Amino acid sequence: MKLPGHDAIARQADEHLVTRRVKLPRRVVERPLRQVGKRLLMALFVLLVTIAIVWLDREGYHDNANGEVDLLDASYYATVTLSTTGYGDIVPHSDSARLVNILLITPLRVLFLIILVGTTLEVLTERTREEWRLSRWRSNLRDHTVVVGFGTKGRSAIQTVRATGLKPEQVVVVDPSSKVVDAATAEGYAGVVGDATRSDVLLRAEVQKARQIIVATQRDDTAVLVTLTARQLNRHAKIVAAVREEENAPLLKQSGADAVITSASAAGRLLGLSVLSPSAGVVMEDLIQQGSGLDLVERPVIKAEAGKSVRDMKDLVVSVVRGHRLLAYDDPAIGALQLTDRLITIVRASPTPEPPAMDQRRPARPLD
């Protein structure tokens, strides 16, 4: 088997073996440094308020050193009080100062501690919350689409499938690069960081429950290994794989792929067609771009169409799928259409609703 090029999946597999992670979409949150900065400003504000309160009521406080409380003493007392240190060298001795300590200083002390400890508590609870989200995501995921490789081919495949109404939460991207998976999750897809030739990585993507699997790697040998592993884990999913060299297509078929697309040959044929007839090239480009202009659609035969011939159909039928056979529209073996047949037709694309704005989607959060 010919092994062309150098593939990102193979190149980065070893360095990411210890970082096989699932990245789920989540809401946009503030940057950690900004959160810490806000908490520090809030803590400083509480400290300044406490200093002002003590300074304004300084006559009610007693300093064991010289009996008087100045601004430095007020700052020192506020600091040790809010931090719950309390050395006892400066104390409130008047009734008003003690009442202020009960009603104002104590709540400020509690607020100060909450602000400082809040970040730590958030870190402690974040992992539990994300683990719960991951468990819920796995239990709810069914009949989804797994895309191995989020390069040009993988992105284009997802866009085409999305044009048929597939929701972004039903797409799981597998790639060894954390940055690539971050880009995928930024578009609303779940992602798994890891080498897709390993069964444990595909299991993280819940490939055993997937309806369809798209293998869009750059190396043909990687595509074969991914297809073999995926077929072993899921006997019923539809697997579509891309290869660079046409001579490797039969091997992909033997590995369990339902359909194999030769990317280099397909691009070359489109180039040749465009040279011979630019208009025909435009039409073909339009057909392979799902969701705009003309679409190539596979649909079942409805009851009203059963018994009719292909020429009697309102839609432009190009092929008929009967059992495991693909029959051209002019094949005499078609005869009358049957309810078990499926039609491949050319139809005008129906407008689809706009996808949600990027700021309404959930960026990624890595989970171990």
N, C-alpha and C positions, 0 to 999 in steps of 0.2 A: 504494500500500500504506500502510495506516495505521501510524504509528510512535508507539506509546504509551509514556509513562513515560521514565524515565531509568535506564539500565542500568549496573550496576557494571562489566560487561565492557567496555562502550564508554567509560565514564567513566575507567577506569584503564588503558586499553590503552596510550596514548602514554607514560605515565610508567613503564611496565614493559617497554617494548620492549627496553631494554638489560639486563633482568634475567630473560630467559627461561631458567629453570633447571628441572632435574629434582630432585625431592626424594624420596629413597628412605627407607623405614623402616629404622631401626637400633635397636640396644639402648640402653637408658637409660644415660647416662654422667653423671658428676658435673659440676657447674657449673665453668667454667674458673677462677673466682675461688677456689672451694674447693680445686681441684687445686693452684693456685699457692700458696695458704695452707699446704696440707699439705707441699709441697716446701720452702717457707721454714722451716717448723717443723722439718723433718727436717735441713735444712742447719744451722740454729741448734743443734740437738741435737748434731750431729757436731762443730761448733765448740766447744761447751761441754765435750764429752768430751775433745777434744784439749787444751784449756786445762787441764783437770784433770790429764791425764797429764803435761803439761810441768811444771805447778806441783808435783805430787807428787815429780817427779824433778829439781827445779830445781837441786840441787847438781851435777848432771851437765852443766849448761849454762853457757856463759861469755858474758857481755855485754862486748863490746869497749869500751863506754863506761866502766863502773865495775866490771866483773867479777862483779857480783851480778845475779841474776834474781829480780825480785819479781812480784806478780800481774799488774801492767800489762805487764811484759816477757813473761810467759807468754802473755798474751792477744795481744800484738803478734806474737810468734813463731808462735802457732797460726794467726793470720789470714794472715800472709804465706806461711806454709808451705802451708796448704790452698789458697790461691789461686795456688800455684806461682810466687810472686814471688821469694822467697828473696834478701833483700839481703845476708845473710852477716854482719850485725852481731851476731847472737846465734846461736851454734852449739853443738851437742852435743860435748863433749870427752871425756866418760867412756865406757868401753865399754858400760856399762848404758844410757846415754842413746842411744848410737848403735844398740844392739840394739832398743831401744824404737822408735826412728825407723823401723827396717827392718820390724819385725813389726807395729807398730800405727799409727804416724803415716802411713806410706805408704799402707796400705789405706784409712785414713780420708780421705786426700787424694783417692784415686781415687773413693771413695764420694761425697765432697763434689762433685767435678766431675760425676759422673753425675747427681746430684740437680739441679744447676743447669742442666746441658745437656739433661737429659731432656725438659723442656718443648719446647725448640727441636727436638729430634729427633722428638718426637711430632708437631709441626706439619708437619715435612718429610715424614714418612711417611704422615700422615693423608690428604693429597690423593691420593697414589698408591693407597692402599688404597680410597678412595672411588671413584676412577676405575675401578679393577678391578671393584668391586661394580656400578657403573653399566654397564660393558661386559657383565658376566655377566648382569645383569638384562635387558638388551636382547636378548641372545642367547637367553635362556630364555623370554621373553614370547611367548605364542601364544594365539590365541582368547580374548583378554581383553575386558573391557568398558571403554570410554572414556566418561566422564561429563563433559560440558562444563557447568560451573556447579555450585557446591556450596552453593546456597541451599536453601530449603525443598523445592523440587521435586526438586533433585538428590539431596538426602539421602534423601527419601522413596523415590525411584526405586531408589537403592542398597539401602536396607533391604528393599524388596520383592524385588529380584533376589537379595539375599543369603539371603533366606528359602528360596530354592529350592536352596541348597547351594553357591552361588558363594563362593569363598574370597576374603578381603580382598586377597591379593596378586595377584588377577586383576582388580583394579579400578584404573584410572588416572583421577585427577581432573585436569581442566584448568581453571584459573581465573587471572585476572590479578592477584588479590590474594595476596600472600605469606602474610598472616595466615590467609586462608581455606584455602590449601593446607596450612599448618601444622596447622590443625584437622583436615583430611582425613588427613594422614599420622599424626596422633596417634591416629586410629582404625584405623591399620594399612594404609591405602591409599597407593599411590605417587601423587605429584602433580607436575604441570608448571605452573610459573608463566609466564603469557604470554597473549596474545590468540589465542583459538582460531580466529579468522577467518584467521590466517596459516598457511600450509601448513607452515612450518618448525616452528611450535609443535606442530601435530598430529603431525608426524613424530617429534618428541621423545617423544610419547606412544605411538609405534609404532602409530598408527591404521591403517596399511596392513596390519597383521597382526591387527587386532581382529575379533572376531566380531560385536559389537553396539556401537552408539554411541548414547548418550542425550544429546540436546541440550536442556538445561534452562536456557536464558538467560531474561532478563527482557524483552528487547526482541525484537520479531518480526523486524526487519530483521537483527539480529545472528544470530538462529536461521537465517535464510535463508542468510546468508553462510557460517556454520559448516557447514550441511548441504551447500551446494554444494562447499565445499573438501573436506569429509570424503568425499563421494561421488566426487570426482575422484581422491582418493588410494586409495580402497577401493571397488571396484565390487561386492563381494559381501557386505559387512557389512550387517546389519540396522540401519537408522537410524530411531530414534523421536525425534520432536521435539515440543516443547510451544510453543504460541502463545497469546497473550492474546485476540486477536480472531479470530472465526470466519471473517471474510472473507479472512484471510491463510492459512488452511489449504490451499487449492488451490495457492498459490504454493510452500508447503513441499513439497507432493507433487511439483510440477514440478521442484523443486530436487534431488529424489532421496530424500526421506524415504519410508520404507515405511509409517509410521503417523504421524499427527498428532493430538495431543491438544489440544483447546481448553480451557485451564485455567479461564478465566472462565466459559464456558458449562457446563462439566462441574460446577463448583461450584454454579452457579445451578440446574442440573437437580436436583442432590442436595438443595439447599435446598427446592426446590419439592416434591420427592417426600416429604421429611420433614414438610412442612406438611400435605400430603394424607394421609400415613400415616406417622407416626413409626416404627412397627415396620418398614415397608418400607425406610425410610431407614437404620435400624440394620442390616438385612440387607445392603443395598448397601454400607454402610461396612465390614461384616465381609468381604464378598467382595473388596473392593479392598485389604484388609489381608492380604497374603500371609503364610502361616505360622501363622495363628490362626483358630479357628472353622472357617468354610467357606472353601474356596479354589476359585477358577476356574482350571482346569488344561487345557492342551492336550496331547493325547497321541495316538500313532498307534493305528490299529486292529490288534489282535493277530490271529493266525491263527484262534483259536477264535471270534472275533467276526465274521469275514468271512462275508458272506451273510445275516446277521441284520438285522432292522430296528432302528431306533432305539428303539422301544418295548420290544424284547426285552433291552435292555442293563441290566446291574445298576447301572451308574452313571447319574446324572441327566444326560443329554445335552441341551445347549441349542443346539448348532450343530454342523454338519459342514463341514469344510474339504475341498473336492474340487477339486484343481488350484488355480486361482486364484479359485475361487468360494466364498463363504461362504453356506451354506444353513441356514436355520432348521430346528429339529428337526421341524417339521410340514410341511416342504416336500415335496410329492409327488415332486419330482425326485430325492430321496435314494434311494428304493427300498431295495435291499439294500446293506449296507455293503461297501466294497471295501478291500483291503489297503493301497491307496495313500491312503485317506482319513485324515484326522486329526479327532479328536473334541475338542470343547470341553465339558468336564463340570464339574459342581459336586461336590466331594468334601470329606470331613472332613479338615482339616489334620492331618498327622502331626507328632508332636513332633520338633523338631530339637535337636541338641546345643547347649549354651550356648557362645557365642563366648568366646575366651580373654580372661582378665582384662586390664585396661588396662596393668598393670605388666609383663605378659608380652609385650605387643606392642612394636613398634619405633617410637619416635618418629622425627621427621624430621631429616634432615641435608641441607642445601642443597648441590648440586653445580653448578658452573658448566658 
